């Protein structure tokens, strides 16, 4: 039915609109570099199409968390990471080796947001980070192995 941003869509189920947050990924924020491109990419794959949502729960905002299967059988979640329009969200999908691999390939090939020399992960951008500094790099590196580090870094990064 609609695309809110790169990693959140609206679907119609039993005449009810439901928000779905894509599981295991994090796209740039709408007003962040590549945020609009991520939204456009998501729209190009699923807008006004019949999709299948495999749910894994709800987030704190009440959105459904899920994997979205496109009409061609591909995963929207994985396609976003593969195209370089989303990070693998380690905090919520730490054991997802496929997303890890897809991100590494996109990063290595400098696809999408990986064209930027130092893209800022959305989980740090949401805390007000707008420029890559040694402190941001340290917080980012910690968040790769310790997902809660991004939350702990909030006061340091502002």
C-alpha positions as CSV (number, residue, x, y, z in Angstrom):
1,X,0.0,0.0,0.0
2,X,2.8,2.4,0.8
3,X,6.5,3.0,1.6
4,X,7.2,5.1,4.7
5,X,11.0,4.9,4.2
6,X,13.6,2.5,3.0
7,X,13.0,-0.1,5.8
8,X,9.4,0.5,6.7
9,X,6.4,-0.3,4.4
10,X,2.6,-0.4,4.8
11,X,0.7,-3.4,3.7
12,X,-3.0,-4.2,3.5
13,X,-4.2,-7.3,5.3
14,X,-7.9,-8.1,5.8
15,X,-8.8,-4.5,4.9
16,X,-6.4,-3.2,7.6
17,X,-3.3,-1.1,7.0
18,X,-0.3,-2.5,8.9
19,X,3.2,-1.1,9.2
20,X,6.1,-3.5,8.7
21,X,9.6,-2.7,9.8
22,X,12.0,-4.8,7.7
23,X,13.8,-7.3,10.0
24,X,17.6,-7.3,10.3
25,X,18.4,-4.2,8.3
26,X,18.6,-0.4,8.9
27,X,18.3,2.0,6.0
28,X,19.6,5.6,6.1
29,X,17.1,8.0,7.6
30,X,14.9,9.9,5.1
31,X,16.9,13.1,5.4
32,X,20.3,11.3,5.6
33,X,22.5,10.7,2.6
34,X,21.0,7.8,0.5
35,X,17.8,7.9,2.6
36,X,15.7,9.0,-0.3
37,X,17.4,6.5,-2.7
38,X,16.7,3.7,-0.2
39,X,13.0,4.7,-0.2
40,X,12.9,4.8,-4.0
41,X,14.5,1.4,-4.3
42,X,12.1,-0.1,-1.8
43,X,9.2,1.5,-3.7
44,X,10.5,0.2,-7.0
45,X,10.4,-3.4,-5.7
46,X,7.2,-3.5,-3.7
47,X,4.9,-0.6,-4.2
48,X,1.4,-1.7,-5.2
49,X,2.6,-5.3,-5.4
50,X,1.4,-8.4,-3.5
51,X,4.1,-9.4,-1.0
52,X,4.4,-12.0,1.8
53,X,5.4,-10.9,5.2
54,X,7.0,-13.4,7.5
55,X,6.7,-11.9,11.0
56,X,9.1,-12.2,13.9
57,X,7.3,-10.0,16.4
58,X,6.6,-6.3,17.0
59,X,8.9,-3.4,17.8
60,X,8.4,-0.9,20.5
61,X,6.4,1.3,18.2
62,X,3.9,-1.5,17.5
63,X,5.1,-2.1,14.0
64,X,5.3,-5.7,12.7
65,X,8.9,-6.8,12.3
66,X,9.3,-9.1,9.3
67,X,11.0,-10.4,6.2
68,X,9.2,-9.3,3.1
69,X,9.1,-11.7,0.1
70,X,8.6,-10.0,-3.2
71,X,6.5,-11.5,-6.1
72,X,9.6,-12.9,-7.7
73,X,10.4,-14.8,-4.5
74,X,13.4,-12.5,-3.5
75,X,13.7,-11.0,0.0
76,X,13.2,-7.2,0.0
77,X,15.4,-7.1,3.2
78,X,18.3,-8.8,1.4
79,X,17.8,-6.9,-1.8
80,X,18.3,-3.6,0.1
81,X,21.5,-4.7,1.7
82,X,22.8,-6.2,-1.6
83,X,22.1,-3.0,-3.4
84,X,23.9,-1.0,-0.8
85,X,20.9,0.9,0.5
86,X,20.9,-0.7,4.0
87,X,23.2,-1.8,6.7
88,X,23.0,-5.2,8.3
89,X,21.4,-4.3,11.7
90,X,23.7,-6.4,13.9
91,X,21.9,-5.3,17.1
92,X,18.8,-7.1,16.1
93,X,20.1,-9.8,13.7
94,X,23.5,-10.7,15.1
95,X,23.6,-14.2,13.7
96,X,22.3,-13.4,10.2
97,X,25.3,-14.5,8.1
98,X,23.6,-13.8,4.8
99,X,23.0,-10.1,5.6
100,X,26.6,-9.9,6.9
101,X,27.8,-11.4,3.6
102,X,25.6,-9.2,1.4
103,X,26.8,-6.0,3.3
104,X,30.4,-7.0,3.0
105,X,30.0,-7.5,-0.8
106,X,28.2,-4.2,-1.3
107,X,30.8,-2.4,0.8
108,X,33.7,-4.1,-1.1
109,X,32.1,-3.1,-4.4
110,X,31.3,0.4,-3.2
111,X,27.7,0.1,-4.2
112,X,25.0,2.5,-3.0
113,X,25.8,4.2,0.3
114,X,29.2,2.5,0.3
115,X,30.3,5.0,-2.4
116,X,30.7,7.5,0.5
117,X,34.1,7.3,2.1
118,X,32.6,7.2,5.6
119,X,28.9,6.6,5.6
120,X,27.3,7.2,9.0
121,X,25.2,4.3,10.2
122,X,21.6,5.4,10.9
123,X,21.8,4.1,14.5
124,X,24.5,6.8,15.1
125,X,22.8,9.4,12.8
126,X,19.7,9.2,15.0
127,X,21.9,10.3,17.9
128,X,22.9,13.4,16.1
129,X,26.1,12.3,14.5
130,X,26.6,14.2,11.2
131,X,30.4,14.0,10.7
132,X,32.7,11.1,11.0
133,X,35.3,11.7,13.7
134,X,37.7,9.3,15.6
135,X,35.1,9.1,18.4
136,X,32.4,8.2,15.9
137,X,34.6,5.6,14.3
138,X,35.3,4.1,17.8
139,X,31.6,4.0,18.6
140,X,30.9,2.5,15.2
141,X,33.5,-0.2,15.6
142,X,32.3,-1.1,19.1
143,X,28.7,-1.3,17.8
144,X,29.8,-4.0,15.3
145,X,30.7,-6.4,18.0
146,X,28.8,-4.9,20.9
147,X,25.4,-3.8,19.5
148,X,24.5,-2.0,22.8
149,X,27.5,0.2,22.4
150,X,25.6,2.5,20.0
151,X,23.1,3.2,22.8
152,X,25.9,3.7,25.4
153,X,27.7,6.1,23.0
154,X,24.8,8.5,22.8
155,X,26.0,11.0,25.4
156,X,29.5,10.9,24.0
157,X,28.5,11.5,20.4
158,X,26.3,14.5,21.0
